[in-house]
Structure formats: structure tokens, C-alpha cells
């Protein structure tokens, strides 16, 4: 979709390090915050969109295991961004669910 709207359709390989760091590029994401102490990762999509797309992942320790919280957000820009946000809600919910399932599968849960 990014290429269809004039974007570069970027697909960067992960940096090849055990942990992502602020400034790294992976897939279509730029790491804008990698706080390993507080277990928080903030990614910003490097795509053409009527606003900024952000994925925030936070891991919270529990007495048995941990809790994972992910938030996908579009901060719209202008009227087009607001219209896009309303039209895109179902797709974003699906993306979040698929991302969550993939993460659980990768973690072996």
C-alpha cells in the first residue's frame, strides 16, 4: 500500500544485534525508543500515511511470567488523516491481533 501511495515501500533487515536500539531500522519501522531497563519499545512506521503510525510494546513483570501490552496508534494529520483513521479502525484491529499472535508464537506460548 505504501508504494501505491507514492512511498518507498521500505523493508529493512533487522540490524543483526540481540536487541534493538533507538535509531535502528527493521522492516518498515524505525525504533524511536528502546528502553531495556523499563522493557519498553516504541516503533514508528516509515510509510506514507496521513499522520504518524506508532507501535508501543511494554513488558511488565509478574510473579509468574509477564504481561505484554501493545498499542498501535495513528496520530492523524488534518482532515484526510481523521477520515483515514475512522475508515482504518477495522484494519488496525486486525493488524494488532495478528502481531500479538505472531509474538506469542515466536515466544513459544
C-alpha positions as CSV (number, residue, x, y, z in Angstrom):
1,X,0.0,0.0,0.0
2,X,2.9,2.4,0.8
3,X,4.2,2.0,-2.8
4,X,0.8,2.6,-4.3
5,X,0.5,5.9,-2.5
6,X,4.0,7.1,-3.6
7,X,6.0,5.8,-0.7
8,X,9.2,3.8,-0.9
9,X,7.7,0.5,0.4
10,X,10.7,0.1,2.7
11,X,11.7,-3.3,4.0
12,X,14.9,-3.1,6.1
13,X,16.5,-6.1,7.6
14,X,16.9,-6.0,11.4
15,X,20.3,-4.8,12.5
16,X,21.6,-8.3,13.4
17,X,22.0,-7.4,17.1
18,X,20.3,-9.3,20.0
19,X,18.4,-6.2,21.0
20,X,17.0,-3.2,19.0
21,X,18.4,0.2,19.9
22,X,17.0,3.7,19.4
23,X,17.5,4.7,15.8
24,X,17.6,1.2,14.4
25,X,15.5,0.3,11.3
26,X,13.7,-3.0,11.0
27,X,11.1,-3.9,8.4
28,X,9.1,-0.7,7.8
29,X,9.8,0.5,11.4
30,X,12.2,3.0,12.9
31,X,13.0,2.4,16.6
32,X,12.2,5.7,18.3
33,X,12.6,4.4,21.9
34,X,14.3,1.2,23.1
35,X,14.3,1.3,26.9
36,X,15.6,-2.1,28.0
37,X,15.5,-1.2,31.7
38,X,11.8,-0.4,31.7
39,X,11.1,-3.0,29.0
40,X,9.5,-0.5,26.5
41,X,9.9,-0.4,22.7
42,X,8.4,2.3,20.6
43,X,8.4,1.9,16.8
44,X,7.3,4.5,14.2
45,X,6.3,3.4,10.7
46,X,8.3,4.8,7.9
47,X,5.4,4.8,5.4
48,X,3.3,7.4,3.7
49,X,0.3,7.9,5.8
50,X,-1.9,10.9,6.7
51,X,-0.3,11.1,10.1
52,X,2.2,9.2,12.3
53,X,1.8,5.4,12.9
54,X,3.3,4.2,16.2
55,X,3.6,0.8,17.8
56,X,4.4,0.7,21.5
57,X,5.3,-2.6,23.2
58,X,5.7,-2.8,27.0
59,X,6.5,-5.9,29.1
60,X,5.6,-5.8,32.7
61,X,7.0,-8.5,35.1
62,X,4.6,-10.6,37.1
63,X,5.2,-13.1,39.9
64,X,4.6,-15.8,37.4
65,X,5.8,-14.7,33.9
66,X,5.0,-11.3,32.5
67,X,2.2,-9.2,31.0
68,X,2.6,-7.7,27.5
69,X,0.8,-4.6,26.4
70,X,0.9,-3.4,22.8
71,X,-0.7,-0.2,21.4
72,X,-1.0,0.7,17.8
73,X,-1.8,4.4,17.2
74,X,-2.3,6.7,14.3
75,X,-2.0,10.3,15.2
76,X,-3.9,11.9,12.2
77,X,-2.7,14.9,10.3
78,X,-5.5,17.1,9.0
79,X,-9.0,16.2,7.7
80,X,-7.7,13.4,5.5
81,X,-5.9,11.9,8.5
82,X,-9.0,12.0,10.6
83,X,-11.1,10.4,7.8
84,X,-8.4,7.7,7.3
85,X,-8.4,7.0,11.0
86,X,-12.1,6.3,11.1
87,X,-12.0,4.2,7.9
88,X,-8.9,2.2,9.0
89,X,-10.1,1.1,12.5
90,X,-11.0,-2.4,11.5
91,X,-7.7,-3.0,9.6
92,X,-5.7,-1.7,12.6
93,X,-7.5,-4.0,15.0
94,X,-6.7,-7.0,12.7
95,X,-3.1,-5.9,12.4
96,X,-2.8,-5.7,16.2
97,X,-4.3,-9.2,16.6
98,X,-2.0,-10.7,14.0
99,X,1.0,-9.1,15.6
100,X,0.1,-10.3,19.0
101,X,-0.5,-13.9,17.7
102,X,2.9,-13.9,15.9
103,X,4.7,-12.6,19.1
104,X,3.1,-15.4,21.2
105,X,4.1,-18.0,18.6
106,X,7.6,-16.7,18.5
107,X,7.8,-16.8,22.3
108,X,6.5,-20.4,22.2
109,X,3.4,-19.6,24.2
